[in-house]
Amino acid sequence: MVEEATFDFTLGDNDEALRKLRRAQEMAPGCFEAWHAMTEVYVSMKDYDHALEAATRAFELRPEDIHINTSLSRIWMHKGDKQMAEHFGAKARTLGWKEELNSEPEEDSGLA
């Protein structure tokens, strides 16, 4: 269902995407992907209040997800709260660094 909604969103059918995402949330309220996708649809529509509601729910489900922290930073910046935007932006950067440190080292290309 989330994949179908994402497809609708990419085709510019935000209403259909939101309808499918709401249905997905009714069927599985703990579906992080549905909440995060809804966040991005609302951000694209510049509906930052609804985007914040969806992002907050996604964050409650996965507070250590780099993508939702990045989304929250963007939303707060659009809403004019620089302090909150910086808070979530810093958290996203920290999560990115952790991910980088925990990943397998890349093979040396000899170009460094």
LODO-976781 format. One line per 10 residues: number of its first residue (from 1); their letters; for each residue x, y, z of N, C-alpha, C. Coordinates in Angstrom, 1 decimal. Atoms other than C-alpha are relative to their C-alpha. Layout:
N
NUM) a) X Y Z X Y Z X Y Z; ...
//
This chain:
112
1) mveeatfdft) 0.8 -1.2 0.0 0.0 0.0 0.0 0.9 1.3 0.0; -0.9 -1.1 -0.1 2.8 2.4 0.9 0.7 0.2 -1.4; -0.6 -0.1 1.3 4.5 1.6 -2.4 -0.9 0.6 -1.0; 0.9 -0.5 0.9 1.4 2.3 -4.3 -0.2 1.5 0.2; 0.1 -1.4 -0.3 1.0 5.6 -2.5 1.2 0.8 -0.5; -1.2 -0.6 0.5 4.6 6.5 -3.3 -0.1 0.2 -1.5; 0.1 -0.1 1.4 3.9 5.8 -6.9 -1.0 1.1 -0.4; 1.0 -1.1 0.3 0.8 8.1 -6.9 0.7 1.3 0.3; -0.7 -1.3 -0.4 2.9 10.8 -5.2 1.0 0.4 -1.1; -1.0 -0.3 1.1 5.6 10.5 -7.9 -0.7 0.5 -1.3
11) lgdndealrk) 0.7 -0.5 1.1 2.9 11.0 -10.5 -0.8 1.3 0.2; 0.7 -1.3 -0.4 1.6 14.1 -8.7 -1.4 -0.1 0.5; 1.4 0.2 -0.6 -1.6 12.6 -7.3 0.1 -0.1 1.5; -0.1 -0.1 -1.5 -1.2 13.8 -3.7 -1.2 -0.5 0.7; 1.2 0.4 -0.7 -4.8 13.2 -2.8 -0.1 -1.5 0.1; 0.1 1.4 0.0 -4.7 9.6 -3.9 1.1 -0.6 0.9; -1.0 0.5 -0.9 -1.4 9.1 -2.1 -0.4 0.1 1.4; 0.4 -0.2 -1.4 -2.7 10.5 1.1 -1.2 -1.0 0.4; 1.1 0.9 -0.2 -5.9 8.4 0.8 0.6 -1.4 0.3; -0.6 1.3 -0.2 -3.8 5.2 0.5 0.9 0.0 1.3
21) lrraqemapg) -0.9 0.0 -1.2 -1.4 6.2 3.3 -0.9 0.0 1.2; 1.0 0.0 -1.2 -4.4 6.9 5.7 -0.5 -1.4 0.1; 0.5 1.3 -0.1 -5.7 3.5 4.8 1.0 -1.0 0.6; -1.1 0.8 -0.6 -2.3 1.9 5.5 0.2 0.2 1.5; -0.1 -0.3 -1.4 -2.2 3.7 8.8 -1.1 -0.6 0.8; 1.1 0.6 -0.7 -5.6 2.4 9.8 0.3 -1.5 0.1; -0.3 1.4 0.0 -4.5 -1.1 8.9 1.2 -0.4 0.9; -1.3 0.2 -0.7 -1.1 -0.8 10.6 0.5 1.3 0.6; -0.3 -1.3 -0.6 -0.9 2.2 12.9 1.5 0.2 0.3; -1.5 -0.1 -0.3 2.8 1.4 13.7 0.9 -0.1 -1.2
31) cfeawhamte) -0.8 0.1 1.2 3.9 1.4 10.1 0.8 1.3 -0.2; -0.9 -1.2 0.1 6.8 3.9 10.1 0.0 0.5 -1.4; -0.1 -0.4 1.4 7.0 3.9 6.3 -1.2 0.8 -0.4; 1.2 -0.7 0.3 3.4 5.1 6.0 0.0 1.4 0.6; 0.0 -1.3 -0.7 3.9 7.9 8.5 1.1 0.9 -0.7; -1.1 -0.8 0.6 7.2 9.0 6.9 -0.4 0.4 -1.4; 0.5 -0.4 1.3 5.7 8.9 3.4 -1.0 1.1 0.0; 1.0 -1.0 -0.2 2.8 11.0 4.6 0.7 1.3 0.3; -0.8 -1.2 -0.3 5.3 13.5 6.0 0.5 0.7 -1.3; -0.5 -0.5 1.2 6.9 13.9 2.6 -1.0 0.5 -0.9
41) vyvsmkdydh) 1.1 -0.5 0.8 3.6 14.3 0.8 -0.4 1.4 0.5; 0.4 -1.3 -0.5 2.6 17.1 3.1 1.0 1.1 -0.1; -1.1 -1.0 0.2 6.0 18.8 2.9 -0.1 0.5 -1.4; 0.0 -0.4 1.4 5.7 18.8 -0.9 -1.2 0.9 -0.3; 1.1 -0.8 0.2 2.3 20.4 -0.5 0.1 1.3 0.8; -0.3 -1.1 -0.9 3.8 23.0 1.9 -1.1 0.1 1.2; 0.9 0.1 -1.2 1.3 21.8 4.6 0.8 -0.4 1.2; -1.0 0.3 -1.0 3.8 22.0 7.4 -0.6 -0.5 1.3; 0.7 0.5 -1.2 1.3 21.5 10.2 -0.3 -1.5 0.0; 0.3 1.4 0.2 0.1 18.2 8.9 1.3 -0.8 -0.1
51) aleaatrafe) -1.3 0.6 0.2 3.7 17.3 7.9 0.6 -0.3 1.4; -0.6 0.1 -1.3 4.8 17.9 11.5 -0.8 -1.1 0.8; 0.7 1.1 -0.7 2.0 15.7 12.9 0.4 -1.4 -0.5; -0.4 1.3 0.5 2.9 12.8 10.6 1.5 -0.3 0.4; -1.4 0.2 -0.3 6.6 13.3 11.2 0.2 -0.3 1.5; 0.0 0.3 -1.5 6.1 13.3 15.0 -0.3 -1.4 0.3; 0.4 1.4 -0.2 4.3 10.0 14.8 1.1 -0.9 -0.5; -1.1 0.9 0.5 7.1 8.5 12.6 1.2 0.1 1.0; -1.1 -0.2 -0.9 9.7 9.9 15.0 -0.2 -0.9 1.3; 0.3 0.8 -1.1 7.9 8.2 17.9 0.3 -1.5 -0.2
61) lrpedihint) -0.2 1.4 0.3 8.2 4.9 16.1 1.4 -0.3 -0.2; -1.4 0.2 0.3 11.8 5.3 15.0 0.8 1.2 0.3; -0.7 -1.2 -0.3 13.6 8.1 16.8 1.5 0.0 -0.5; -1.4 0.0 0.5 17.0 6.9 15.5 0.1 -0.1 -1.5; 0.0 0.1 1.5 16.0 7.0 11.8 0.6 1.4 -0.5; -0.6 -1.2 0.6 18.2 9.5 9.9 -0.9 0.8 -0.8; 0.9 -0.7 0.9 15.5 10.3 7.4 -1.1 0.8 0.7; 1.1 -0.8 -0.7 12.8 11.3 9.8 0.6 1.2 0.8; -0.6 -1.2 -0.6 15.2 13.5 11.7 0.3 1.1 -1.0; -0.3 -1.0 1.0 16.2 15.2 8.5 -1.3 0.6 -0.4
71) slsriwmhkg) 1.3 -0.5 0.3 12.5 15.6 7.6 -0.5 1.0 1.1; 0.4 -0.9 -1.1 11.8 17.1 11.0 0.8 1.3 0.0; -0.8 -1.2 0.1 14.7 19.5 10.6 -0.5 1.0 -1.1; 0.5 -0.8 1.1 13.3 20.7 7.2 -1.3 0.6 0.4; 1.3 -0.5 -0.4 9.8 21.1 8.6 0.1 1.1 1.0; -0.1 -1.0 -1.0 10.9 23.1 11.6 0.6 1.3 -0.6; -0.6 -1.1 0.7 13.0 25.3 9.3 -1.1 0.8 -0.8; 1.1 -0.6 0.8 9.9 26.0 7.1 -0.9 0.7 1.0; 0.9 -0.6 -1.0 7.9 26.8 10.3 0.7 1.1 0.7; -0.6 -1.2 -0.5 10.5 29.3 11.3 0.7 -0.2 1.4
81) dkqmaehfga) -0.6 0.3 -1.3 11.9 27.5 14.4 1.4 -0.5 -0.2; -1.3 0.4 0.3 15.6 27.5 13.9 0.6 -0.9 1.0; -0.5 0.8 -1.0 16.4 26.0 17.2 -0.4 -1.5 -0.1; 0.5 1.4 0.2 14.3 22.9 16.6 0.6 -0.6 -1.3; -0.6 0.4 1.3 15.6 22.7 13.0 1.4 -0.5 0.2; -1.4 0.3 -0.3 19.1 22.7 14.3 0.1 -1.3 0.8; 0.0 1.2 -0.9 18.3 20.1 17.0 -0.1 -1.3 -0.9; 0.2 1.2 0.8 17.0 17.6 14.5 1.0 -0.2 -1.1; -1.1 0.0 1.0 19.6 18.5 11.9 1.3 -0.6 0.6; -1.1 0.5 -0.7 22.3 17.8 14.4 -0.1 -1.5 0.3
91) kartlgwkee) 0.3 1.4 -0.3 20.7 14.5 15.4 0.2 -0.9 -1.3; -0.1 0.7 1.3 20.5 13.5 11.7 1.5 -0.2 -0.4; -1.4 0.1 0.3 24.2 14.3 11.2 0.7 -1.0 0.9; -0.6 1.0 -0.9 25.2 12.3 14.3 -0.4 -1.4 -0.4; 0.4 1.3 0.4 23.2 9.3 13.1 0.7 -0.4 -1.3; -0.8 0.3 1.2 24.9 9.6 9.7 1.4 -0.4 0.3; -1.4 0.3 -0.4 28.3 9.6 11.3 0.1 -1.4 0.6; 0.0 1.4 -0.6 27.4 6.5 13.4 -0.2 -1.0 -1.1; 0.2 0.9 1.1 26.2 4.8 10.3 1.3 -0.2 -0.8; -1.3 0.0 0.7 29.4 5.7 8.5 1.1 -0.8 0.7
101) lnsepeedsg) -1.0 0.7 -0.9 31.5 4.4 11.4 -0.2 -1.5 0.0; 0.4 1.4 -0.1 29.6 1.1 11.5 0.0 -0.7 -1.3; 0.0 0.6 1.3 29.8 0.5 7.8 1.3 -0.6 -0.3; -1.2 0.6 0.4 32.3 -1.7 6.1 0.9 1.0 -0.7; -0.9 -0.9 0.7 35.4 0.2 5.0 0.0 -0.3 -1.5; 0.0 0.2 1.5 35.5 0.8 1.2 1.5 -0.4 -0.4; -1.3 0.5 0.5 38.3 -0.8 -0.8 0.8 1.3 -0.4; -0.8 -1.1 0.3 41.2 1.7 -1.2 0.2 0.1 -1.5; -0.2 -0.1 1.5 41.2 3.0 -4.8 1.4 0.5 -0.3; -1.3 -0.5 0.3 44.7 4.5 -4.4 0.0 1.4 -0.4
111) la) 0.1 -1.4 0.4 43.4 8.0 -5.2 0.1 1.0 1.2; 0.0 -0.9 -1.1 43.5 9.4 -1.7 1.3 0.7 0.2
//
